Amino acid sequence: MPHDTASSVTELDMFELAPVSLWLEDYSQLRLLFERWRRDGISDLRAHLQQNPDLIKTCSNCIRLIKVNKKTLTLLGANDFEHLRDNLGLIFQADMLPTHVDELDQLWNGESEFSSNTVNYTLSGQRLDVQLRGTLLPGHEERWDRVLVAIEDVTERETARRALAASENFAHGLFQHSPISLWVEDFSRIKQLLDGLRDRGISDLRVFMDVHPDFIERCLSEIRVIDVNEHTLRLFASRDKKTLLRRVGDIFRADMLPHFRGQLVDLWEGKLFQQREVVNYALDGTQLHVHLQFSVLPGHEDDWSLVQLALTDITARKKAEEYLEYLGQHDELTKLFNRSFYADELNRLERKGPYPVTIIVADVNGLKATNDELGHLAGDGLLRRSGEVLGKLVDKPAHVARIGGDEFAILLPGTEEKEGEALVEKLQQLVDINNQFYPGPPLSFSIGIASSQPGERLESVVRRADMLMYEAKRAFYAAQSSPPAGSGLAPAAAQAWELLRATAKEDEARD
C-alpha cells in the first residue's frame, strides 16, 4: 500500500529543510549556573551581569550546540557542522553580548520563550542583523537540555532602518544647529479660515481685511508652533524652548500685523513660498529685524499643517541702512537736517503746502572770530550748541536744517508770521539758558523771518528772510565794533548801536 507523502516527512526532515536558520542547543549547564547564583543570594540577574560583565561570557560558554540545519550553514558560510562549531567565536562576537543579557534575563525570570534583536557574523566576517527567537522544547522545561533557537536574517531591514535613522538624525542635526532661526508651525487653522471666507463668497481678501482688521489678529492667534531650533532660542533670548513657546505673544507684536497681512494675501493667492522683511521682538524686549522665508513643506500643500519659517537676523544691516539714510539727511555735527533735506522739503512744501509757510533764517554770530582766536574745536562747539538749541525749538511738521557753515533755516508749514515771531522769542530764551551752562564765547544768532504771501514762490520767501538776517548781521557787527553813542559814530553804525541797545532794554524788561 503506498505511503502518504506528507506523513513520510520526519521531524528531522522538517528541521533540515526549514527556510530559516534553526539551532538545537543544550542550556542545562546554564540552568545549573543560575541555580548556584540563586543559592548565593543573587535576585536581580540583569544588575548582577551589569556589575560583572565578564559573567556574560561565562553564561554564553555554558550553552552547548547540538546541531544546526542546512539554512544555518548556508547563512553563516560554514562547510559543515564541525566547521561551524569550531568557529563559534567568529560568529558570536562582542556585539551580541548586551542583547544576550536580555535573553538570559527572560530565562532567569521563568519564561519558556525568549527573543532579541542581535548581531552575528558569517565566517567570512560579514555582519548579520538577526532576529532571534528561542523556546524550551516540550518535556525539557525542567532540565533546559533541549532549546530550539530560530534566527531570521533581517540585515536588509535593519540596514534600511539605520539608514533612515541616520538620515533623520542628519536632518534633525541640520535643523537644530542651523545658523539661522528655524520654526516649524501648523497653519491648518488659517487655511480653514481662508477657505471659510471663499465659501462665503469673499473674493477680495484685501478689502475684507480693511473692513474686518480683527481677522488678521484672529489668524495670527491660530498659528501653532510645533518646534524651533537652538539658534532661535539664542536669537530671541530664551533660556529654553518651553519658555519661548509660552511667550510667543511677546515675539509677534502688533508691529508685525502689516507684514502678516501681506503674508495672508500671498497665501490667499496660492503663494506657498514667500519672502519678506518683518519685525519681531526678543523676550528681553530687543527689536529684531528679520528676513523671513515661509514655505509649506512638501506633502502638506492641501492642509498647511506643516510649514517652515527661516528667519535671518538683519538687524545690523537695517541699522546700518538707517544710519546711512540718517547721514544722507542730517548734519553730523549738529544732528539737524542737512541742506539736501532742506532743499527736498522746500520743494515738497512748494507743491503741497500747507500755506502760509514761514521761514526763519538764523546765522551764528562770531563763528569766524571764535575759529580764528580759539581754534576750530571751539567753533565746532558753538555749532553743536546751535544744534542743541534749534533741535529743541520745533516739532513736526516743522523742521530745522543746517544749510551752510554757520547758517540754519527753520521751515514752518501752515504758520503765520506772528507765530514765527513768537518762535524767535522762544529761541532767544533757549539761547539765554544755553549760555548759562557753557563757558567761553556766548551763543547768539542773527535772525531773519518772512512768511509767504498768496501766490509767492518759497524761494522768494527765503530771499526775504535772508536779506533780513543779513541786515541783523550787519547791525550786530557794527554794534560790536562801535563805541557808545556820542563818540563820533557814522550814522549807519550809530543806528545799529541804538538797535542793539533797544534790544537789550527789551530783554531786561522781559526779565
Summary of the structure (lengths in Angstrom):
residues: 511
radius of gyration: 45.9
end to end distance: 143.9
largest distance: 164.3
contacts: 1416
relative contact order: 0.05
helix: 52%
strand: 20%
